């Protein structure tokens, strides 16, 4: 996931995500961090500039099987509400690690990505 700060400096991070058919959700989870969830650079970047890009790819030794998807769009930070609860639920359903850590009970933000453009290459 790529975000940009107020000075135009990019930040690129690997993320876990879940897709509900319309939106992509990526949580702030319990893995150790140097600052609180609301002070994370990716969260601050999204609040200041909602433009975002996400790359999903799969590597294979047989390069004929490689593929990627590049999604650009806008992001927002969810902290509560019905959509927030739904996002946590689908993330916990997709990732056993999130279920085990009790993601739904941590109170950490979720990043919601609204896709606006999708570019893909290879056979998905």
NORQUI-V791233 format. One record per residue. N is the residue number from 1. SS is DSSP state (@ for helix, = for strand, . for the rest). Layout:
# NORQUI-V791233
<<N SS> <N SS>>
This chain:
# NORQUI-V791233
<<1 .> <2 => <3 => <4 => <5 .> <6 .> <7 .> <8 .> <9 .> <10 => <11 => <12 => <13 .> <14 .> <15 .> <16 .> <17 .> <18 => <19 => <20 .> <21 .> <22 .> <23 => <24 => <25 => <26 => <27 => <28 .> <29 .> <30 .> <31 .> <32 .> <33 .> <34 .> <35 .> <36 .> <37 @> <38 @> <39 @> <40 .> <41 @> <42 @> <43 @> <44 @> <45 @> <46 @> <47 @> <48 @> <49 .> <50 .> <51 => <52 => <53 => <54 => <55 => <56 => <57 => <58 => <59 .> <60 .> <61 .> <62 .> <63 @> <64 @> <65 @> <66 .> <67 => <68 => <69 => <70 => <71 => <72 => <73 => <74 => <75 => <76 => <77 => <78 => <79 .> <80 .> <81 .> <82 @> <83 @> <84 @> <85 @> <86 @> <87 @> <88 @> <89 @> <90 @> <91 @> <92 @> <93 @> <94 @> <95 .> <96 @> <97 @> <98 @> <99 @> <100 @> <101 @> <102 .> <103 @> <104 @> <105 @> <106 .> <107 .> <108 .> <109 .> <110 => <111 => <112 => <113 => <114 => <115 => <116 => <117 => <118 => <119 => <120 => <121 => <122 .> <123 .> <124 .>>
